[in-house]
Amino acid sequence: MKKYKLKPIALLVAGLLWAGLTQAQDLVVTLTNGNIERFAVANIQSVKFAATDMSLYELNGTTNIWNITDIDNYAFDVAANLEENLNLSTDKLNVFPNPCSDKATINYLSNFSGKINISVIDMSGKQVEAIYSGEHNKETEITWNAKQNNPSGKYLIKIVSDKKVITKPIIIQ
């Protein structure tokens, strides 16, 4: 009898399917720095693993990317306990108006403090504009003149911290 070895992605997809068919669950990503990030399975479009990173794609267009070496564990959980809530990471990236015709506001909320870089990337992955590089402490809000240097089209707003990359699509009309 031939034995088959399941890959991490197959296990994660099976977990997502099972979680969606049973009770409401979260995908819990525990980082090596002690932070815990929770994502409602109902809000997850897909999760992909590459040689060096894990990418989580949310239905609202947000993409979360971690370096594999920064992840201690990932698992499915029904409810957070009190200890987990103390280290629970909250990241929310809002870009509005979207689509925009002139200026857009980029609002990044998190319980993370540290250096971040915010940039605009075109759909080929090329950085077309650096918007902000500096300290982030719970909230960073930037007004970006979208039409100043960029033609109409679809772009990604990209936020990079020392542990994570978050992207959100924006359309310039």
Long-range contacts (C-beta under 8 A, 24 or more apart in sequence): 8-49, 9-47, 9-48, 9-49, 12-47, 12-49, 12-74, 13-47, 15-76, 16-41, 16-44, 16-47, 18-76, 19-76, 23-78, 24-78, 25-76, 25-77, 25-78, 26-76, 26-77, 26-78, 26-80, 27-56, 27-74, 27-75, 27-76, 28-73, 28-74, 28-75, 28-76, 28-77, 28-80, 28-84, 29-54, 29-56, 29-66, 29-71, 29-73, 29-74, 30-71, 30-72, 30-73, 30-74, 30-75, 31-66, 31-70, 31-71, 31-72, 31-89, 31-163, 32-69, 32-70, 32-71, 32-72, 33-70, 33-163, 34-87, 35-87, 35-88, 35-89, 35-112, 35-163, 36-80, 36-84, 36-87, 36-88, 36-89, 37-64, 37-88, 37-89, 37-91, 38-77, 38-80, 38-88, 39-64, 41-76, 61-168, 61-169, 62-93, 62-166, 62-167, 62-168, 63-165, 63-166, 63-167, 63-168, 64-91, 64-164, 64-165, 64-166, 65-164, 65-165, 65-166, 65-167, 66-163, 66-164, 66-165, 67-163, 70-163, 70-164, 91-164, 91-166, 93-157, 93-159, 93-166, 93-168, 94-168, 95-157, 95-168, 95-170, 98-169, 98-170, 98-171, 99-170, 99-171, 99-172, 99-173, 100-146, 100-170, 100-171, 100-172, 100-173, 101-147, 101-172, 101-173, 102-145, 102-146, 102-147, 103-143, 103-144, 103-145, 103-146, 104-143, 104-144, 104-146, 104-170, 105-141, 105-142, 105-143, 105-144, 106-131, 106-140, 106-141, 106-142, 106-143, 106-144, 106-157, 107-139, 107-140, 107-141, 108-136, 108-139, 108-140, 108-141, 108-159, 108-166, 109-138, 109-139, 110-136, 110-138, 110-139, 111-138, 112-136, 112-138, 112-161, 113-137, 113-138, 114-161, 114-162, 115-161, 115-162, 116-140, 116-159, 116-160, 116-161, 117-159, 117-160, 118-142, 118-157, 118-158, 118-159, 119-157, 119-158, 119-160, 120-144, 120-150, 120-155, 120-156, 120-157, 120-158, 120-170, 121-155, 121-156, 121-158, 121-167, 122-153, 122-155, 122-156, 123-153, 123-154, 123-155, 123-156, 127-158, 128-155, 131-157, 136-161, 146-170, 146-172, 147-172
